[in-house]
């Protein structure tokens, strides 16, 4: 019997992989398309400058299994977003 508490599970996520610390969750979404469209903005908001310097890859992962018993499976590697240049007021 499958009991689901949401109308549609949040089955996809973007995770930052660092060279010097544990991985960090960036974004969780209902589809790979949603995660691909929104992870770059979340990346800029969630991670500070020092953390972004140590990101080696961003992984796209999908939940596999029951809601209470499963694991995250690597589906693809996403592009690490380019640093955002600060705008200087003239």
ABEGO torsion letter per residue (X at the ends): XBBBABABBBABBBBBBBAABBBBBABBBABAAAAAAAAAAAAAAABBAAAAAABABBBBBBBBEBAABBBBBBABBBBBBBBBBBBBBX
